[in-house]
Amino acid sequence: MNVRFYLVALAVWVLDHLAKVAARALLSAGASVEVIPGLLALSYVENTGVAFGLFADVRSPWKPYVLAAMAIAAVAVIIAYSLRLPRSRTLLQAALAITLGGILGNFTDRVAHGYVVDFIDLHAGERFHWPTFNVADSAITIGIALLLFDALRHPDPGGKGGAEE
């Protein structure tokens, strides 16, 4: 990963951090403000779980350490993989950088507060309600979508990971 991709990861991390600071300052726990009636609200949630609140109900003294270890492992894998890639794989590098920034954003929140602040609340009236999320979650989702798109564009039948382009 060259410097500009680390800058992308840093930009995602900063944007996520600033958005969470604003959410903490403007919304109290449990508060919700409709931005687009029937579609989008800003709702403050302290998520002790992972994506979509999974494992939030798990009560274990080991949970924060396991979640932190998973994030550290993901960061290590992303960096190691990106270092093997040729510079010509810009979409893949960008996808990894965006994902990296998102993982670091949620990791920072979890280490600093013991939970991740989620505040983007998409819904269709009362019928459909997507789990509340944040900028980091969005970045991870976008990064993974770009990874999948890149995989479709560059199938790797030899199993070499694109290292020999």
VENDAFEN-V454791 format. One record per backbone hydrogen bond with DSSP energy under -1.0 kcal/mol. CO is the residue of the C=O (numbers start at 0). NH is the residue of the N-H. If there is no record, write none. Layout:
CO_NH ; CO_NH
This chain:
1_4 ; 1_5 ; 2_6 ; 3_7 ; 4_8 ; 5_9 ; 6_10 ; 7_11 ; 8_12 ; 9_13 ; 10_14 ; 11_15 ; 12_16 ; 13_17 ; 14_18 ; 15_19 ; 16_20 ; 17_21 ; 18_22 ; 19_23 ; 20_24 ; 21_25 ; 22_26 ; 27_30 ; 30_43 ; 32_41 ; 35_38 ; 35_39 ; 37_124 ; 38_122 ; 39_34 ; 39_35 ; 40_120 ; 41_32 ; 43_29 ; 44_117 ; 46_115 ; 49_52 ; 50_53 ; 52_55 ; 53_49 ; 54_57 ; 59_62 ; 61_65 ; 62_66 ; 63_67 ; 64_68 ; 65_69 ; 66_70 ; 67_71 ; 68_72 ; 69_73 ; 70_74 ; 71_75 ; 72_76 ; 73_77 ; 74_78 ; 75_79 ; 76_80 ; 77_81 ; 78_82 ; 85_88 ; 87_89 ; 88_92 ; 89_93 ; 90_94 ; 91_95 ; 92_96 ; 93_97 ; 94_98 ; 95_99 ; 96_100 ; 97_101 ; 98_102 ; 99_103 ; 100_104 ; 101_105 ; 102_106 ; 103_107 ; 104_108 ; 105_109 ; 106_110 ; 107_111 ; 108_112 ; 109_113 ; 115_46 ; 117_44 ; 118_42 ; 119_132 ; 120_40 ; 121_129 ; 123_126 ; 123_127 ; 127_123 ; 132_118 ; 132_119 ; 133_137 ; 134_138 ; 135_139 ; 136_140 ; 137_141 ; 138_142 ; 139_143 ; 140_144 ; 141_145 ; 142_146 ; 143_147 ; 144_148 ; 145_149 ; 146_150 ; 147_151 ; 148_152 ; 149_153 ; 155_158 ; 159_162
